[in-house]
Structures are given as structure tokens and as C-alpha cells.
Amino acid sequence: MLVNFLTIITPSFMNTFLRVALICLVFSLFSFQLKAQSKPTLIKTKYAYTFSGEASSTTIENLTQEILNLKGVTTCKPVFKPEQHKGQIIVFVEEYTRTSEGDVLFEPTDLKKIIIKNGLLPDELITEEQPK
């Protein structure tokens, strides 16, 4: 019986066995890597959007409240100089990295839409990732 088993193990059988074992090893390492990548990590980002136009304190308050209602926004600090008709909105966002296509994340374009909606002209957006 032992002799019959040893005759089955030929160089071509070992070659095939090693290839299958290597493919299984690579597949298991790849799937482990995918699982490690799917863990969401918290990202903190600062957005500073400058704008111009005439605005009352009510307009700035409405602008701030609308921005605070956006997904992921933790802080919104408006700075407005009425004599120069210029201002800046500083927004801090905390959100987890995207893990699937269905995730709803903060969109900086929403800032521009809100600024325009409140009768102001958006100028420049500066984005800065914050340390964790």
C-alpha cells in the first residue's frame, strides 16, 4: 500500500501541488489585506472658504446654521468684515474614510452652494488635513 502511494508522488504532481498551495497562500494574504483596508479611520479636515458680498448678521447666522447641518461638520466659524464686504467661513469636519460606495460623506461643493444660496460670491477654498 505504501509503495502504491509513493508512486503517485511524481515531479509533475509536486509541481501542481506547489502551484495550488502558492495560489491559496496568495489568495489568503490578499483577502486579509482587503479586510484590513476596509476598517474606517477617522479623518479631521479644516476647510476655509473665502467669500465676498454684502451680508447682514442674520445672513451670516443662516449661513453658519446651514453649514452646521451638513454631514460631518463639527465646527463652523464665520469671520466677516462688513466694511470690506469680505469674509471667510472656517469649517472643521470629522468623518470616517469611505468603506463603500453608499457612504454619505461631506462634500466641499455643498459649502459653495450654501454661500451662493445666501447671496454671497465664493472666492477660494483651502483644505487642510488636521493631525489626529
C-alpha positions as CSV (number, residue, x, y, z in Angstrom):
1,M,0.0,0.0,0.0
2,L,2.8,2.4,0.9
3,V,4.6,1.7,-2.4
4,N,1.5,2.5,-4.4
5,F,1.1,5.9,-2.6
6,L,4.8,6.8,-3.3
7,T,4.4,6.1,-7.0
8,I,1.6,8.7,-7.1
9,I,4.0,11.5,-6.0
10,T,5.8,12.3,-9.2
11,P,7.6,15.6,-10.1
12,S,4.6,16.8,-12.1
13,F,2.2,16.1,-9.1
14,M,4.5,18.0,-6.8
15,N,4.7,20.9,-9.3
16,T,0.9,21.1,-9.4
17,F,0.6,20.7,-5.7
18,L,3.1,23.6,-5.1
19,R,1.3,25.8,-7.6
20,V,-2.1,25.2,-5.9
21,A,-0.5,25.9,-2.4
22,L,1.1,29.1,-3.7
23,I,-2.2,30.3,-5.2
24,C,-4.0,29.5,-1.9
25,L,-1.4,31.4,0.1
26,V,-1.5,34.5,-2.2
27,F,-5.3,34.5,-2.1
28,S,-5.4,34.3,1.7
29,L,-2.9,37.2,2.0
30,F,-4.8,39.3,-0.5
31,S,-8.1,38.7,1.3
32,F,-6.5,39.6,4.7
33,Q,-5.2,42.8,3.1
34,L,-8.7,43.7,1.8
35,K,-10.2,43.2,5.2
36,A,-7.5,45.4,6.8
37,Q,-8.3,48.2,4.3
38,S,-12.0,48.1,5.0
39,K,-11.5,49.4,8.5
40,P,-12.7,53.0,8.5
41,T,-10.3,55.6,10.0
42,L,-11.3,59.0,11.4
43,I,-10.1,61.9,9.3
44,K,-10.2,65.5,10.6
45,T,-10.2,68.2,7.9
46,K,-10.3,72.0,8.0
47,Y,-12.0,73.9,5.2
48,A,-11.6,77.6,4.8
49,Y,-13.8,79.3,2.2
50,T,-13.4,83.0,1.5
51,F,-16.3,84.9,0.1
52,S,-17.4,88.5,-0.8
53,G,-20.7,90.4,-0.9
54,E,-23.0,92.4,1.3
55,A,-24.3,90.4,4.2
56,S,-26.1,91.1,7.4
57,S,-25.5,89.4,10.7
58,T,-28.7,87.4,10.0
59,T,-27.3,86.2,6.7
60,I,-24.1,85.1,8.4
61,E,-26.1,83.3,11.1
62,N,-28.2,81.5,8.5
63,L,-25.1,80.5,6.5
64,T,-23.4,79.2,9.7
65,Q,-26.5,77.2,10.7
66,E,-26.9,75.6,7.2
67,I,-23.2,74.6,7.2
68,L,-23.5,73.1,10.7
69,N,-26.3,70.9,9.4
70,L,-24.0,69.3,6.8
71,K,-22.9,65.7,7.4
72,G,-19.6,65.5,9.4
73,V,-19.3,69.2,10.3
74,T,-18.3,69.7,13.9
75,T,-17.5,73.4,14.0
76,C,-18.2,76.4,11.8
77,K,-16.6,79.8,12.5
78,P,-17.7,82.7,10.3
79,V,-15.4,85.8,10.0
80,F,-17.0,88.7,8.2
81,K,-15.7,92.3,7.7
82,P,-18.7,94.4,6.7
83,E,-16.6,97.5,5.7
84,Q,-14.7,95.4,3.2
85,H,-17.6,93.2,2.2
86,K,-15.3,90.1,2.6
87,G,-15.5,87.1,4.8
88,Q,-14.3,83.6,5.5
89,I,-16.1,80.5,6.8
90,I,-13.8,78.1,8.6
91,V,-15.3,74.6,8.8
92,F,-14.0,71.6,10.7
93,V,-15.1,68.2,9.5
94,E,-14.7,64.8,11.2
95,E,-15.6,61.7,9.2
96,Y,-14.6,58.2,8.6
97,T,-12.9,57.1,5.4
98,R,-15.2,55.7,2.7
99,T,-15.8,52.0,3.1
100,S,-18.4,51.5,0.4
101,E,-20.0,53.4,-2.5
102,G,-23.1,54.1,-0.5
103,D,-21.4,56.1,2.2
104,V,-22.5,59.7,2.5
105,L,-19.6,61.9,3.2
106,F,-19.0,65.7,3.5
107,E,-18.8,67.4,0.1
108,P,-16.9,70.7,-0.1
109,T,-19.1,71.7,-3.0
110,D,-22.0,72.0,-0.6
111,L,-20.2,74.9,1.1
112,K,-20.1,76.8,-2.3
113,K,-23.8,76.1,-2.8
114,I,-24.7,77.4,0.6
115,I,-22.6,80.6,0.1
116,I,-24.3,81.2,-3.2
117,K,-27.7,80.5,-1.8
118,N,-27.2,83.2,0.8
119,G,-26.4,85.8,-1.9
120,L,-22.6,85.8,-1.5
121,L,-19.9,85.2,-4.0
122,P,-17.5,82.3,-3.2
123,D,-13.8,83.0,-3.7
124,E,-11.2,80.5,-2.7
125,L,-11.4,77.1,-0.9
126,I,-8.4,76.0,1.2
127,T,-8.4,72.4,2.5
128,E,-6.1,71.2,5.3
129,E,-6.0,67.8,6.9
130,Q,-5.6,68.1,10.6
131,P,-3.4,65.8,12.8
132,K,-5.3,63.1,14.6
